Amino acid sequence: APAVVTAGQAPEEPYDLPTEVIGLKDWIGESRWNHDPVGLLAELPERELSLYGVTKWLDSSALLRWGDSLAEFSWSFGGPLIVEPQLWCWDVDSDGQEEVVVINHVGSGTGTSIEELHVVKKDGDGTLTDYCFPESLWQEDLSGLLSVVSDGDRTYTVLGADLVDLTDEIQTQFPDLNPAMIEDASTGRWANFSVQSGTDGDGSDLFFTGSAMLEGREIPYDWYAAEITAAISYENGIFTLSDFHLNSLS
């Protein structure tokens, strides 16, 4: 799916940029509003990279400094659980130029854990442009690949060639539930991203982790029945998920 493309904007005001990393939890402290307006949340000094959080009235944003370039983006950080953002830099798309990778947590709660994945490129004039992993790829497209099937007295959630047997869990958690009442499966509200050392020894690899949530009128709450993992590739403004796996949560 195509990335969601956003050009970084010139900072709205001449912010006073701190020089010491404070981290998101220490910056926010006990109150989201009772702290310095700008906090240095992460940095890679060897890449001349710094990621700042900016507090505004009823809003927040991010500043990304990359060498001589400084741009403001409408990213939020932490979610209710105050999860620290992640900052990386390598040649993601093998075009000979390094990109910045930012993973920020934007939502958490009962049945919810959502992160955003940003790949930032620097143009020849120093402009920073964000290529964000689109929500539609994991919310809609990936959900469309999930299904629930029955074979005799066994019930499974299925993704491609992988399946997870739900029979025992149904009998334990919902003994009165008729499996026929499970209407569908989706990815729900769960999307996490991670960076791992490259398998070829050069650079790093991107990965997606989500969940398969069962849906039906007789299911009383968010029922996440399996974990989904997939590899992520990025090239020419396009994100691709591949190497899917469906794993049991038990």
N, C-alpha and C positions, 0 to 999 in steps of 0.2 A: 504494500500500500504506500502511496506517496506520503512523505513527511508533511507535517504541519509547519510551514515556513514562516518565520518571523524575523525581520531585521531588527538588530539591536538599535536602541535609540540613544541619542546623546543624553547624558544625565540631566534630569529636570532642574537640578540646582548644583552649585559647587560643594558637594558633600566633603566633609572632613573625614578622610579615609584613615582608619586606624592601621597600625603596623604590626600588631601582635594578634595572633589567632586566639579567639576566645571560645569558639565552639558555640553551637546553637543553644544548648541547654544552659550554659553559663550566661550567654548574652541575654536570653529571655528572662532567666531567673524566676522569681515568683510571679511576675506579671508580664504579660506580653507588651505592655505599654510603658512600664516604669524601667526603662533602660536606655542606653545610648541609641540615637537614631540609626547608626550604622555599626554593624559588627562584622569583623573579619572571621568568616566561618570556616574557610579552608584555603590552603595555598600550596602551590608547587613552585618553590623559589627557583629551582633549576630550569623551569619552563617560563619564568616570569609571569606566573598565573596566580590570581587572587580572586576569591569568590566572597562577596559581601552580601549580607542581608540588610535591607532598608525598611524601616518602619515608617508608615504614613498613617494619616488619620483614617481609621477603619479599613486599612489596606496594607499591603506590603509589596516589595519588589526585590529584585536582585541586581547587583552590579557585578560585571565580570571584567576584570582587568587582565589583558593579555599583551605583554610587552608595552608598547606605546598606545594601544587601543583600550578604550574604556567605554562600555555600553551598558545600558539599563534594560532589563527584561522583566516582564510581569510574572515572574515565578514566585511561588510561595514556598515556605519551608516548614517541615516538621510535622504538620498535622497535630491532632490532639495529644499524641504520644511523644511529640518533640523528637523525631528521629533525625539524626545528623545527616546533612547532605554529603554526597560523595563527589570528588573531583578527580578527573583523570586526563591524561593527554597522550595520544599516540596516533599513528596513521590508520584510522579506522577503515577507510575505504581503499587503501593501497594505491592512492593517487600520487604518492610522493610528498604529500604535505600532511603535517600533523593536524588533528582535530581535538577539540576539547570535549570531554564527555562529562555531563553532570547528571546525577541521579538525585531527585528530591522527592521526599515523601509528602503527599498532599492530602491523604485521607486515611483515617483509622477509626475503629469502633467495632461494635458487634457485627461480625460478618463482613468487615470492610478493612482492606489494607491496600492502598493504591499509591503507586509511585509513578513519576514521570521520568522519561529518558530523553535527554537532550544531546544532540551532536552539534557542536558549534564550529563553523568554518570561518576562517579569516580571508577576506578578499584582498586583492592586490593593493587597494587603497586603505586597508586597515579596517574596513567595515566588518563587524561581527554579525553573522547570521545563524539563527537557531533552526535546526531541523529536528523537530520533536516527533518521537514515536507516536503515531496516531492512536487515540483511544479506540477508534472503530476497528482496528486490526485485532485487538484482543477482546473487545466487548461484543462485536457483531460477527466478524468473519470467523474468529476462532470458535465462538459459540455455535456457529452454523455447522461445524465439523463434529460436534458432540451429539451423541444419541444415547437412548436407554432402550435395551432390548431384553426380551425374555426368551429362554430356551428351556422348555419343560418347566421344572420348578425352580430354576435359577434365573436371577436377574442381574444384568450387567450394565455398566456405563462404558461407552465405547468411543475411542478416538483413533481413527485409522485402523491399524492392525493391533492396537493395544486395547485391552479391556480390563476392568476391575470388577470382581464378583461382589455384588452388594447384598447377596441373599442373607448371610449371617447377620449383617448389620441391621437390615430391615427387621429381621425376627427379634433382634435384641432391643433396638431403639423404638421400633414401631410395630409391635406384635399384631396390632389390629389393622395395619395398613395393607390394603390390597395392592400389590405391585403394579396392577393396571392403573392405579390412581397416580402413578408417577408419569406426568405428562411430557416432560422434556428435561433437557440439561442445558445449562449455560455456564459462562465463566463468572457470573455474579459480580461481585465487587472486590476482586482480588487480582492484583497485578504488581509483581515485584520484578526488579531488574538487578543484575549483578555483572561484575567484571571479573574475569579470571585470566591467568597467564595464558598466552597463546599456545595452542597445541603444536605449532610449528617452531616454537622457540623465539619467535619474533613478534613483538606486540602483544596484544591481549584479545580476548574474545568476549562477546556480549551474550548474555543469557536471560531468558524470560522464565519466571515461575508464576503460575496461577493455580486456579482450582476449578473443578467441575462441580457446579451446584445443581442439585436436583430440584425440579419445580413441579408443583401440583397443588390442587385446591385442598387436599387432605394433609399436606405437609405443613406443620404448625410453625416452622421457623426456617431460617437459612440452613440448609443441609448440604454442607460441602462434603462430597463423597470421595473425591480423588484429587491428587495433585497433578498439575500439568507442567511439564518442562519443555523448553524449546530453545534452539540456538537462534541468534539474531545476526543477520548480516545487513550492512548498509552500503549502498552504492548509488551514485547519481540521484540523490534525493529520494531513494526508495528503500524502505525497510522490508525485510523478508524474514518470516519465521520458517524454520525447518527443523528436521530431526526431532519430531514430536515424541513425547513419552507420556503415558498416563500411569501414575503410580498410586498404589493403595495408601491411605492415610493410617491404616491400622498395622 
